[in-house]
Amino acid sequence: MKESHLGLRVLLTVLVVVCLITADLHFNSLGKTRSILNTLATPVLWVADVPASVRGWYDTHVRSRSQLLEDNARLQRENLLLQGRSMQMSSLQAENVRLRGLLNSTAMLRNDVLVAELIGVSPDPVRHQLVLNKGARDGVYEGQPLIDADGLMGQVMEVSEFTSRVLLLTDVTHSIPVQVNRNGIRAIAEGTGSLDAVEIHHVSATTDIQEGDLLVSSGLGGRFPFGYPVAEVALVERDPGQPFARILARPRAALNRSRHVLLVFVGGPEDSALGTEP
């Protein structure tokens, strides 16, 4: 009996609901009631939306900040890597220019040459010496001239099996016979201990030598072949009370910048073709 009453109640409820829905669809008679119910349900919706709002705030502020920090660190690493590659490319480009200069200088020579690379520098600031990666097994010999793309650098002073030590022309113990390319006047250029200067000794104050004159190796003494550019006269001082002029010249070679150099195998004084002023 109770089950029949329950079924009747459910049936009546369904009928009422259907009637209300039908009436609302046709006459919109429950619009105000529905608005009131929606207003009353708003706090419930707010409470139900709290977990989603908290999660959205966390994703936006916490995870986004962490992601930004990670992205910033990654970009800094990439930027550092790119800067390193850029510096390496600049270095390689400059090295390529210097090597092209060396290759161009070999076209001016009739002597055989050997390209060598600088692997060491003397720690003593007064001793201007270099260590090259070529030695006796490559045919390097003591006294062998050393040049770069611009001029004479010095000579080999010591040879081992795999390396050689070079004395630069600016070393205080080095001297080389030179002559003025313009008029053939001969003199001796001696190192001053400064990489940007050699001094010309025992030149009479009346000698025709001027600033800007190119000094080339004279070939005297048999150590250096004739005609290699050595230095350019930078200073000429004549004191009326002194018999000799004070003359300083600037080496043509890049003594403190060249990394690749040429070791020249001299065949004879007449074999060099560097006797003309550029």
SVG drawing of the C-alpha trace seen along z (x, -y; Angstrom):
<svg xmlns="http://www.w3.org/2000/svg" viewBox="-2 -72 134 74">
<polyline fill="none" stroke="black" stroke-width="0.4" points="0.0,0.0 2.8,-2.3 4.6,-1.5 1.4,-2.5 1.2,-5.8 4.9,-6.5 4.5,-5.7 1.4,-8.0 3.4,-10.8 6.3,-10.4 3.9,-10.4 2.2,-13.6 5.5,-15.2 6.6,-14.4 3.3,-15.7 3.7,-19.0 7.3,-19.4 6.2,-18.7 3.4,-21.2 5.7,-23.8 8.3,-23.3 5.6,-23.5 4.1,-26.6 7.6,-28.2 8.4,-27.4 5.2,-28.8 4.4,-31.7 7.8,-32.3 5.8,-32.5 8.6,-31.2 11.3,-33.7 11.1,-35.7 11.2,-32.5 14.2,-31.2 16.0,-34.5 15.5,-34.3 16.7,-30.7 19.8,-31.6 20.6,-34.5 20.2,-32.2 22.5,-29.6 25.3,-32.1 27.2,-31.7 27.1,-27.9 28.7,-28.4 31.3,-30.7 32.2,-28.1 32.3,-25.4 34.7,-27.5 37.2,-28.1 39.4,-25.1 39.6,-26.0 40.4,-29.6 43.2,-28.6 44.7,-26.3 44.5,-29.0 46.2,-31.5 48.9,-28.9 49.5,-28.2 49.6,-31.9 51.8,-33.2 53.8,-30.3 54.4,-28.1 54.7,-31.1 57.4,-32.7 59.3,-29.4 59.0,-28.9 60.2,-32.5 63.2,-31.9 64.0,-28.7 63.5,-30.4 65.7,-33.3 68.5,-30.9 68.3,-29.0 68.4,-32.2 71.4,-33.4 73.2,-30.1 72.3,-30.4 73.4,-34.0 76.7,-33.2 77.2,-30.4 76.4,-32.6 78.8,-35.3 81.5,-32.7 80.9,-31.5 80.8,-35.1 84.2,-35.9 85.6,-32.7 84.3,-33.6 85.9,-37.1 89.2,-35.5 89.0,-33.0 88.2,-35.8 91.2,-37.9 93.4,-34.7 92.2,-34.1 93.1,-37.6 96.6,-37.2 97.1,-33.8 96.0,-35.4 98.6,-38.1 101.3,-35.4 100.2,-33.6 100.4,-36.8 103.9,-37.5 105.1,-34.1 104.3,-35.1 107.0,-37.8 109.7,-35.2 111.8,-32.9 113.0,-31.2 111.3,-28.1 109.3,-28.9 107.8,-27.0 104.7,-28.2 105.2,-28.0 102.9,-28.8 103.8,-30.6 103.4,-28.4 105.3,-30.3 106.7,-33.7 109.6,-34.5 108.3,-35.6 111.2,-38.0 110.0,-41.4 113.6,-42.3 114.2,-39.2 112.3,-39.3 112.1,-35.6 109.4,-33.3 108.9,-29.5 107.6,-28.0 106.1,-24.6 108.7,-23.7 112.0,-22.1 114.9,-20.1 112.6,-17.4 111.1,-20.1 114.4,-21.3 114.7,-24.4 118.2,-25.5 120.0,-28.1 120.2,-31.5 117.2,-30.9 115.4,-34.2 111.8,-34.7 109.3,-36.9 105.6,-37.7 103.4,-39.3 105.0,-42.8 108.7,-42.3 111.6,-40.7 111.0,-39.5 114.3,-38.0 116.2,-34.7 116.2,-31.2 118.7,-31.0 118.0,-27.5 116.6,-24.4 115.2,-21.2 113.6,-18.2 110.1,-19.6 110.4,-23.3 112.7,-26.2 113.4,-29.4 113.5,-32.7 115.3,-36.0 113.3,-39.0 115.2,-41.9 114.1,-44.3 116.0,-42.2 118.8,-44.2 121.3,-41.5 120.2,-41.5 121.7,-43.5 121.2,-43.4 123.0,-45.1 120.5,-47.3 120.5,-49.8 118.2,-52.7 116.1,-51.5 116.0,-54.9 119.7,-55.5 121.5,-52.4 123.2,-53.9 124.3,-51.1 124.0,-51.0 123.4,-48.6 120.0,-48.3 120.1,-47.2 117.4,-46.1 116.3,-48.5 114.3,-46.2 111.1,-47.8 108.9,-46.0 108.1,-49.1 111.7,-50.5 115.2,-49.6 118.1,-52.1 120.4,-52.9 124.0,-53.5 127.1,-55.2 125.4,-57.2 127.0,-60.5 124.9,-63.6 125.3,-64.6 124.1,-61.4 121.1,-61.5 118.6,-59.6 115.0,-60.9 111.9,-60.0 109.8,-57.6 112.8,-55.9 112.4,-52.2 115.3,-50.1 115.9,-46.7 118.4,-43.9 121.6,-44.6 122.7,-40.9 126.1,-41.7 127.4,-39.1 125.6,-36.3 123.0,-35.8 120.1,-37.6 119.4,-37.7 119.3,-41.0 116.2,-43.1 113.9,-42.0 111.9,-45.0 113.2,-45.6 111.9,-48.9 110.8,-52.4 112.6,-55.4 110.5,-57.2 112.9,-59.7 116.0,-61.5 117.7,-63.8 120.9,-65.7 122.8,-67.5 125.4,-70.0 127.7,-69.0 127.6,-65.2 129.2,-63.4 126.4,-60.9 122.7,-61.3 120.2,-59.6 117.9,-57.5 115.0,-55.3 113.0,-53.1 109.7,-51.2 109.8,-47.5 107.6,-46.6 106.7,-43.2 103.9,-42.8 106.2,-41.5 103.6,-41.3 100.6,-40.3 101.7,-37.6 100.7,-34.1 101.6,-32.4 105.0,-33.3 107.3,-32.1 110.6,-30.5 112.7,-31.2 115.1,-28.7 117.7,-31.0 119.2,-29.8 121.4,-32.8 121.5,-36.5 120.2,-36.9 117.2,-34.7 115.2,-37.3 112.7,-39.5 111.7,-41.8 114.1,-44.6 111.6,-47.1 109.7,-49.5 105.9,-48.9"/>
</svg>
